[in-house]
Amino acid sequence: MKQGTLALDQCGAFDRLPALKRQLETELVLASGRLVKKEIDDGVIKFVTGLADDLTVESVVIPMYRRHTVCVSSQVGCRMGCRFCRTGKIGLIRNLTASEIVEQVFVARHLLGANIRNVVFMGMGEPLDNLDHVIQAVRVLGDQRGLDIARRYITISTVGLIDGIDRLARIDGGPLNLAVSLNAPTDTIRSRLMPINRTHPMAALKDALQRYPLPKKSSIFVEYVLIRGVNDQPAHARALSRYLSPLRVKLNLIPYNPAPGSEFAPPSNEEFQYFRSLLEDENIFVRKRHRKGERIMAACGQLGGRSTASR
């Protein structure tokens, strides 16, 4: 017997192995997700992760200069019911666990080979409706023993759940980047598009955004999906500018991405550029979200084509 083996045996390590094996079997939870499908369009990768209960979620890898962003889901389906969003038509099936959220980033980095730096919670579901698991996932993503992604590269998107925004502002380690799906300049239009506005109106949302702590030189990202004939008129641009003017924001202007059977239509490029110019004339920082992945239903508002997977 080798000296090292004898030393272990003298310490009684071999006697403890059965107990250690039982403990591992009881407490160790292995990753349950599996890559079911992937589609690629113009560098964008949409991939489907199959979960232990045969439900699935969709995620997207977005190419950027040198590195990539992964857009992860936080729920299977969504209860928010936004009328322009394909996921909202599913309804909420269930929340994802923290491990199921982290698995999406693991798949993107290690199974698809993407050089992931940025993580955005902008996939299926409302992250602040599953905040406990989202916060735990963020802790794992940021831990050096986990995926070692700095918090400044993680963004949480919300339709405007005010209690969740306030809670997010107080989490350990400091607040995260925040994105808000606004999509309308007035309560009337927003309530039509987003039922959450009936209980979380724009004035209350604005108050929550004004008290959200931001590091110096940082801004809240505001998402505005431009829909022809709904929220794209000059009066809408002026009202939107007035609403945003007291806030430290960067506006992501997104042409509506249609889905099968949709009641809405996207603006023309000329209409889009005109609306953008109106906002810029009001000194609003506007960034156009380029339409990528639309052909594989991977663009903003298009996720949610599957809910179950066969083994």
Secondary structure, DSSP 8 states (H G I E B T S, - for coil): --HHHHHHHHTTHHHHHHHHHHHHHHH------EEEEEEEETTEEEEEEE-TTSBEEEEEEEE-SSSEEEE--SEEE-SS--TT-TGGGT-EEEE--HHHHHHHHHIIIIIS---EEEEEE-SSS-GGGGHHHHHHHHHHHHSTTTT---GGGEEEEES--HHHHHHHTTSTT---EEEEE---SSHHHHHHH-GGGGTS-HHHHHHHHHTS---TT--EEEEEEE-TTTS-SHHHHHHHHHHHTTS-EEEEEEE----TT-S-----HHHHHHHHHHHHHTT--EEE----SGGGT-STT---S-SB---
